[in-house]
Amino acid sequence: MGIDRKRLERSIDDLGRIGETPRGGLTRLALTDEDKRGRDWMVARMREAGLRVTMDQMGNIFGERPGAEPLPPVLMGSHVDSVPTGGKYDGQLGVLCGLETIRTLNDQRIRTRHPVALVIFTNEEGARFQPAMIASGVMAGKIALEDAYGARDTDGVRLVDALERIGYLGSEPCVARPFRAYLELHIEQGPSSRRRGSRSASWRGSSRSRGHGSRSTASRTTPAPRRCASATTPSSPRRR
């Protein structure tokens, strides 16, 4: 059984146009108008695929395809928010590949034993609201809901107000939920390959944990010399 590669490529291009930068990158900060447009696009595609779509109190989006038995679902997904001038594969690749997997199951009329669900986490990058992975942190019980709601961006906007403004303040509790497995296809995009003139690169191996609290995600694609420099000099403000 194979996916429809052309359909996946079209989805990557279509979602990648929302917040696209002149050089082909992406600026779609969490809970901005661009993020709302990206979320709306994803929710429409999830419903087209027959998924039951729900949102929790942190704006995490879940779309579930029923299974043959009332069992915990297999979760797939990632995030659709970006850092300023980020890449169009970072985060949204995991979401769109999860969607394509579900579309393929539908095409083949395969009914799985477990439900299969797609999840989109809110503010994973942490470029607008700190800390990164704040919504999955609330879901994991590592961050209090009220603390997350009170997080403010550089303009003083509270996260809860931003969620409400774009219509993604859900009613379902943001708590840990049972699931059979969690799968995330994730790519981190950084500047090193471009400097070398490489068109593409692949990892030989990687490990990733969904940590919470003080852990920063910025260093994952920052070259080592620049990580050392950033650890000893004040950081400059982000341009938005």
N, C-alpha and C positions, 0 to 999 in steps of 0.2 A: 504494500500500500504506500503510495507516494502522495505528497502534497501537490497542490497546483502552484508551481513556482511563479508563474506569470501573475497570478492573482495576488500572491504574497508581495511581489515586487510593486504591483499597482498600489496595494495598501500602504506600503512603506512610503511610496512617493506621495500619495494623497495626504496621509497624516503629516508627512514631512513638510508639506507646503504651509501648514499652519504654524506661524512663527518663523518661517524660513528667513535666513539672512542672505544678503546679496552674494556671499561666497559659498552658498550651499549648506551652511550650518543651520543652527536652530537656537532661537531664544524663546522659550516658552516657560517662564517662571511660574511657580505654583500659584494657583488661584487667581491668576490674571485673566484678562479677556481672552488672551491666546490659549491659556490652559482650559478655559471654559469651552472654547471652540473645539479643542482637541478632545476633551471629555465628551462633548455632545456628539462628535463624529464617532467616537468609539462606542458610545451607548447605542447609537443608531445601528452600527454594524453588529453589535452583540444581539440586539433584538431581531435584526434580520436573520441571524443564525438560530433563532428560536430560544435564546437563553432567557431565563427569568432574572431580571436585573434588579438589584437592590443596592442601597447605600447605607453606610453606618454613620455614626455621629462625627467621625473625622473625615467624611467624604470619600472613604475607601469604597470603590465600586466592585461589586461582585455580580458575575453572570453565570448562572448554573444550568447545565444540561443534565436532565434527570438520568439516573441509572436504572438498572433493572431491579435493584434492591435498595431499601432505605439505609444506605451505608454512608459513612463520611466521604466527602468528595476528594478527588485528586485535584489539587490547586495548581494552576499555572499562571504566570503573569510577571509584572514588574511595575513600571511607572511611566507616565507620559510627560511629567514636568522635566525641565532641562535646566542646566546652568546657563549663564549668559554666553552666547556664541558657542554653544555646545554642538555635539554631533547628532545627526538624525537617527542613529542606530542605538545610542545609549539609552536604555530603558524601553523605548517603544519597540525595539526589536523583540524583546521578550514578550511584550503584550501582543504584538501582531502575530508572532509565531504560535502563541497559545491560541489565538483566534483562528489561525489557519488550520491548526490541528483539529479544532472543533468543527470547522467547516468541512474538513476532509472526512471526519467521522460521519457527518450528515450526508455527504456525497455518497459514501459507501454504505449508508444505512446500517451502521454498526451501533448496536446498543451495548454499552459497557455495563459491567456489573456495578461498579461505583459511579456515582455522579461525577462529572468533570466540570470544573469551574474555572473561570477566568477572573483574576483579581487585578485591580489597578490601585496602587497605593498612593496616598496623597503626600506631596512635599518630601519625596525620598531624597532629592538632591540637597535640600537645605539651603539653596541659594537665596531664597527669599525669607523663610522663617527658620530659625534655629531651635533645636538641633536638626540635623539631617535625620531622615527615617523616623520622623516624629509620629506619624500616624500608625505605622507598623509598631512603633514603640508603645503607643497607647494600647494597641491591640494585644501586645505581648505582656501587658501589665507592668512595663518598665517606666512608663511616664504617666502621670496622673492626667485625666482628661481635662481638668480645669487648668492645669499648668500648660498643657498644649493649646487650649483655647486662648490663653493669655499671651502666647508668644506674639511678638510684634515685629514687623518689618522695619526697614530704615526710615519709612515715612510715618511710623507709629500706628499702622493699621494692625488690628488684632486678627489673628488667624480665624477665630470664630466668625468675625464680621466679614472677612473675605470669603469664607465658605458660604455664608448666607447670601452675600451679594451676588455670587454667580449661580446660586440655586443648588448647591451640592452639600448642604448641611442635612445629612440624612437622619432618620429616626431610629435605625437599628442600633443597639448597643455596640460600642467598639470594644469588644472583649475577645479573648482567645476563643476560638471555635474549633471543633474537632475536624481533622482532615486526615486522609490516608497518606498523602505525600504532597510535597511542594516542589515544583520544578520551575526553574527560572533560567532561561537562556539569556545571558547578559554579555554585553560588550562594553568595554571602557575605551573611550576614544581620547587620545592625547596627541601632543604635537611632534613626538619623536619621529614617527614614520614619515610625516610630511617633510620634516627637515632633511631626512635622508633621501627624499624623492621617491619613496616607496608608495605604490598605489594601494597595497593591501598587506596585511600581516596576520599571523595566527599565533595563538598561544600553544605551547607544548603542554602546559599544565597550569592549573590555577586552583586556589582555594578561596572560598568566600563565605563569610558568616554575616548574618543580618544582626550586627551588633547595635547597641543603643547607648544613649548617654553621651559621654564625652568623645566618643570615637569620631574622627573626621573621615569623610570619604574622599576629600580632595586629593590626597597623596597617591591614590591608586594609579592615576595616569600622569602624575607629575614626575619628571625625571629626577633621579636621586640627587644630583647637584643642586637642583632648584629646591628640593625638599629640605636639604641642609641649610640653604640660604634662608628659606622661609622660617626655619626654626630659630634663627639667630637675629633676624631683622624684623622690624614691625611690618605687618602686612598692609598693603595699600588698599583703599576702599574699592569695592567692586563697582565697575561701571555698569549701569543698568539701562 
